[in-house]
Amino acid sequence: MKITIDSLERIWARSVSHSMGKTDHDAPTVPILTQSEARISLVIRTGWVLLHVGACLGVMVNIIHHW
C-alpha cells in the first residue's frame, strides 16, 4: 500500500474528528477511509487517548505525593 500526503492528511483529519472536503469548493463531508487507513487512524487516536490518560495520572500522582 502506498501512502501519499493526501492520504496522510485525510487519516489525520479523520483521527481528530475533523470533516474536510476534497477541494476548496466542495462541501466538507466525512471522508470514508480504507481499512488500512482506518487502522492507522485508530493507532493515532489510541496514542492520543493514552497521552491524555498518562498526563491525568501524572497530575493525580503529583497531587497525592505533595498532599
C-alpha positions as CSV (number, residue, x, y, z in Angstrom):
1,M,0.0,0.0,0.0
2,K,1.3,3.4,-1.0
3,I,0.5,6.2,1.4
4,T,0.5,9.7,-0.1
5,I,0.5,13.1,1.6
6,D,-3.2,13.4,0.7
7,S,-3.9,10.1,2.3
8,L,-2.0,11.0,5.5
9,E,-3.9,14.3,5.6
10,R,-7.2,12.5,5.4
11,I,-6.2,10.0,8.0
12,W,-5.1,12.7,10.4
13,A,-8.2,14.8,9.8
14,R,-10.4,11.7,10.5
15,S,-8.4,10.9,13.6
16,V,-9.2,14.2,15.2
17,S,-12.8,14.2,14.0
18,H,-12.4,17.0,11.5
19,S,-14.5,17.0,8.4
20,M,-12.9,18.2,5.2
21,G,-13.8,18.3,1.5
22,K,-11.6,17.2,-1.4
23,T,-11.2,20.7,-2.8
24,D,-11.8,24.2,-1.6
25,H,-15.1,24.4,-3.4
26,D,-17.0,21.3,-2.3
27,A,-18.8,21.0,1.0
28,P,-17.0,19.2,3.8
29,T,-18.2,15.6,4.2
30,V,-16.9,12.8,6.3
31,P,-14.3,11.1,4.1
32,I,-14.5,7.3,4.0
33,L,-11.2,5.7,4.9
34,T,-10.0,2.4,3.5
35,Q,-9.5,-0.4,6.0
36,S,-5.7,0.1,6.3
37,E,-6.2,3.9,6.7
38,A,-8.8,3.3,9.4
39,R,-6.3,1.1,11.3
40,I,-3.7,3.9,11.1
41,S,-6.3,6.4,12.3
42,L,-7.1,4.1,15.2
43,V,-3.4,3.9,16.2
44,I,-3.2,7.7,16.2
45,R,-6.4,8.1,18.2
46,T,-5.3,5.4,20.7
47,G,-1.9,7.2,21.2
48,W,-3.7,10.5,21.7
49,V,-6.0,9.0,24.4
50,L,-3.1,7.2,26.2
51,L,-1.2,10.5,26.3
52,H,-4.2,12.2,28.0
53,V,-4.7,9.3,30.5
54,G,-0.9,9.4,31.3
55,A,-1.0,13.1,31.9
56,C,-4.0,12.8,34.1
57,L,-2.4,10.1,36.1
58,G,0.7,12.1,36.5
59,V,-1.2,15.1,37.8
60,M,-3.1,12.9,40.3
61,V,0.1,11.2,41.5
62,N,1.7,14.7,41.9
63,I,-1.2,15.9,43.9
64,I,-1.2,12.8,46.2
65,H,2.6,13.0,46.6
66,H,2.5,16.6,47.8
67,W,-0.6,16.3,49.9
